[in-house]
């Protein structure tokens, strides 16, 4: 952890029921982090994708939908249109 370039996330953020809350938390974490290699947007999206990929098939469809919506909200939060 001391040498990792991973973001310091708020505890339990991926358990939040709101895509908007997840996106806002990831944005706050990526902007505040001094331990990232890419842009804040890249770091936040990477962390969200990492969580989705690691959860894999064990993730219920409702949670997956919320997390996929969080990707769109994250793009909006950083002003990146798709």
Secondary structure, 3 states (H helix, E strand, C coil): CCCCCCCCCCCCHHHCCCHHHHHHHHHHHHHHCCCCCCCHHHHHHHHHHHHHHHHHHHCCHHHHHHHHHHHHHHHHHCCCCC
